[in-house]
Amino acid sequence: MSGANGGYFIYELRKTIPRRKINFKKIGYYDDLTTNLQGNSTRRYLVELRAIGCEWALKGGGCSMCGYIVGTTQGNYINSEDIINQFKNWHKKMNFKNHPVLCLYNMGSFLNDYEIPSKARKEILKIINKNKDIKKITLESRPEYVTKEHLEELKKLIPNKMIEIGMGLESSDDFVREVIINKGNILKDFKRAVKLIRVNKLNSLAYIQVKPPFLTEKEAIKDAIKTAKFCFNLGLDAISFEPTSLQKFTLPYYLFKKEKYRVSWLWSVIEIARKTSKLGEIRLGGYEYLPKPDITAFNCKKCSTKIKSLIDQFNGTYDITIFDNCHCKCKNIWEKELIKEDDRNIYVRILEDLK
């Protein structure tokens, strides 16, 4: 299966998304989460603006695991005033005194003028700049939209706040990223963006997917660790491991329904965190999506909730020893899972599992 054919399969999945009425006046979603700001545990607001949707998803099928497009206007035009008012109305209801970190997302690339018009972006940034309680802002973008002009605009409009640009690398393996994930850009794009962010003295964040489709649990752990090392060697300020979740109209969900895929074990997430925590600043995500995932990384009913709570605490402290006392009988099942091998060539796995 070539990258192009993989993209075509994903594009066909997107066509099955039902059309529905969407309120352009309201944000898509927001959450209240734990984070770390300059060494201290604190809270953050995460807000998803309702926008036109990721251009790559609309035109090229998008990344195989991403179901964000369902929560957007799915390509229907939305004007700047509606986007601005979405943020204004949400912003005035929030108390940022105990939430100094704002993660401002749009289910796509905030720096893409096609997705967020320049007028809307500038007005929203001006509102943020006036809020003295907001100390740090995290934005997301595909690397191709990280330009000198956009970064200079950010620095000009919010000069006294920490600015972090999050980009989805997913994997440093070309085959995994281009064919399995259908990322739609190359490592050269990512490297260029990281360098540009560093030159402009902003902070860079990479998202790493944990357990892309067709990889065994053991292979997925190795891929995530390898990608983390690649990121920190490249000079990334932080990385966030994102265990694959199941959203409808995505490749993982399709394979799950065919009994050809299981999301990552939480034990795998902990193992990856242990092996990479000394490399640099790592975070553990995988839950903050719209629409809400049907299934996220899990172990068993007895320990999953507790471990997810510890993950939330970890994101505030970055203390890896918080997982030292995690014990459950299901860990034995996970360890047996790591021994399993898939002797099929990766191309054969893809062809047979999709068949």
N, C-alpha and C positions, 0 to 999 in steps of 0.2 A: 504494500500500500504506500503510495507516494504521499508527500505532504499535501499536495493538491487534492488527491482523492479523499484524504482524511478531512480536509477542510470542507469538501463537498458533502460528506456524510453529516458533519456537524451543521452545515448550512441547511440541509434537508430537515434535520431535527428542529431547527428554529422555525421552519415553516409551519410546524404543527401547533405552535403557540396560539391559543385562542385570543382573539381581539376582545378587549373589554374597555368600558368607559373608565377614564382616569381623571381625577380631579387635579387640574394643572395648578390650582391655587395652594395646595398643601404639599408639604415635604413628603418624601416617601417613607421615612423611618428615622427614628433616633434612639440612642441608647445611652446608658450611664454606666461607665466601666472604670476599672482600676488601671492605673498606669504609673509610670515613674518619671519624675521631672527632676533632673539634675541631682539624682541620688536619693530622692525622697518619694515615698509612696503617696499618691494623690488620686484624684478622680479626673475623668475626662468625659466630655460629651462627644458622641459620634452622631453625625447627622448626614442623611442621604437626601440630597436635593432631587426632586423629580425633574428629570431632563430627557432629552431626545434619545439617549442611549449611546453606548460605546460604538463609535464609527466602525471599528474593526468587526464587531459582532453584526452590525447591520449590513456591511458590505462583503465580509469574508467569512461569516459564520461565527467568528470569535473564538475565544479559548474554550477548549472542550469541556472544562469543568464548571464554567461560569454560567449561572442562571440569572444574572442581574438584568438581562434584557427584558425579562417578564415584568419587572418593577418599573420600567421606564415608559415613556410614551410610545416606544417601539417605532421610532422614526417619524412620528407625527410632530410637526412644528410646534414649538413652544416659545413664546416671545420673552425678551429680556425682563420686561416688567413682571411677568408671572414668576420667573425664577427669583428675581429680587424680592418680591413680596413674600414668597415662600420663606426665604431666609429671615426677612425682617420680622414677620409674624412669629416665627419660631424663636428667634433670638430674644425678643422682648419678654418672652415668658420664662426664660432660663435665668438661673442665678449662677454666675460664673465665679463667685468668690471662692467656692470650694472645688471648682472645676476649671483650673487654669489652662487646661489643654483642650483644644478643639480639633477634632478630626472632621474635616469638611470634605465630603465626597459627593459624587454625582452618578455613581454606578457606571463610571467611565473615566475619562481623562479631563480633569478640571482645567488643564492648560490647552485643550483643543478648542479652538474658536467655533468649530462646527457643533460641538456638544454644549459648551457654555459660551455664549456670545461675549465678546470683549466688554461690552457695556455692562452686562450683568456681573461679570467677574470683577471688574473694577469697583462697581458700586458696593458689592458684598465685602470686598477687601477693605474699603473705606469704613464700613460699619464696624468691622472687626478691629480696625486700627484705633477707633474711638473707645473701644472697651478696654479699659486699663486692667481689668481682672484677667483677661486672656493673655497668657505669657508665651504660649507656644501653639502653632497651628501646623497640622499635618494635612497635606494635599496628596492626591493620587494622580498619576499620569503615566501613559505609555511613554517610553523614552524618546520616541520621535517628535513629541511635542515639547520636550524640554529644550528650549532654545535660549540663547543669550537675551533676546528681547523679553521673553516671558519672565525669566529670572530677575532681570533688572526691574521689571514692572512690579514684581512681588516685593523686592527690597525697597522700592520707592513708596509703595502704598502701605506697607506694614513694616516700617524701618526698625522699630524697637521690640520686635517679637522674634522668638526662635521660629525658623521656618524649616520644615522637614518635607521632602518630596519622596513619596513612596512609589516604587515601580515594581511591577510584577516580572521578576526574572523566571521564577518557578523552578528551573533546573539549568545547570551549566552544561548539561549533556545536549548536544545539538539534536540528536534523534528524538529524545524525550520532549524537548521544547518545541521543535518544529513539526514533528509528525504526530506524536501522541497528544500534545497539548494544542497544537495549531496556533502557536503564539503569534505568528505573522510578522516577527522581526528577528534580527540576528544579533549575536553577541556584540558585534561591532557597534550597533545602535545603543545598547545598554552601557558599554564601556564609555562611549562618547558622552552620554548623559551624566554618568557618575563623575567624570572628569570635569564637566562643565559646572555641575553643582558644587564640587569642591573648590574650583577656581573662584566661584562667586561667594564662597564662604557660607553656604547653606548646608543643611544636613541631608544626607541621603539614607534611604531605607529601602531594602529589597524584600519582596515577598517570595517565599520559597514554598512550593507545593509539596505536601507530604503525601505520598502514595498516589502518583498519577495512575491512570488505568493501565492494565496489562503488566504491571510490575508486581513481583511478589513482595511480601512484607519485608523480607531481608534486603531485597534490591532497593526498595523504597527508602529504607533507613540509610543505606550506603549513599544513595543519590542525594538525599537531603544533607548529609554530613559533608559530602564532597562539594556540593553547591555552596554551603556555608563557608567553607575554607576558601573557595574561589572568590566569594564576595568580600571577605575581610582582607584577602591578599590584594584585592582591587582597590581597597580603601573605603569601603562602605562604612558608614557610621553605626548602622544597626541593621538587623535582619529580623523578619517575623516569619516563623514557621506557620504555614496555613494547611492544616490537615484537610484533605478533600472532604467536602460535605455533599450531601445529595439534594440537589435541586432539580425539579422537573425540567424536561427539555434540554438535558445535558447528556454528554456521553457516559459519565459515571452512573447516572441514574438509569439510563438505558441498559447498561451492562448489569447493573444491580437487579433490575427486573428480569433479566435473563439468567440470573444466578451466576454471573461471571465476574462479580466484583463485590468486595467488602471494603468499607471505609477503614482507615487506619485504626489500630488499637491505640488506646491512650498510653499503654506501656511503651509503644514505639515512640510516641511523642516525648515521653520522659527520657527514653534512651538517647534520642537525638539531642535533647537539651543537655543531658549530662556530657555528651561527647563534644559539645560545641560551646558550652557556657564560658570557657576560659579564652575563647578566641576573640570575643568582643560582646557587644550588647545584643542579646537575643530576646525575642518576645514570642509568645505562643498565642496564636489566634485560631481562626477557623469557625467562628460562630456568628460574627456580625455581618449577616448578609440579608438582602432583600431580593425576593421573598425569603422568609425564614426557611432554612433547610429542613427537609423531612427527617434526615438522619445526619448526625455529626459523629466524629471520632468517639468510640466507646470501648469499654471492656465488658463488664457484666453489670447486671442490675444492682449488685451489692456494693460495688466500689466506684462506679463511673461518676456519680454525683459528687462524691467526696473528692475525687481526683480533679474534677473540673473546678471545684472550689479552690483547691490548692494551686491550680494553674492561674486562676484569677489573682491569688495572693502573690504568686511568683512574678506576675507582670508588674506588681507594685514594688517588689523588693529586689528582684533578680538574684535571689538567694536559692541556689540549686539544692542546698541541703534540705529544703522544705519537703522534698520528695523522699528523703531517706527512710521514713517510717511507713512508706506505702507498701502494704502487703495484702494479697488476696489470693485465693486458690486459683483464680482464673489466670494468674501469671504463668502457671505451669502450661496451660493451654497455649498461651501466647508464645512461650519458649519453644514448644513443639512446632508451632506455626513457622518459626524462624528456620527450622531445620528443613522444611519443605522446599523442594526445588521444582522449577518448571523447566523441564528439559527441552521444551519447544523453542525453536528460534523465535526471536521477538516478532519477526514478520509473520511467522506462522500463527503465533498467538493472536495477533491482531486480526488476521484473515479468518481464523476459525471462530474466535469469540464474537466477531461482528456478524459472521454468517448465521 
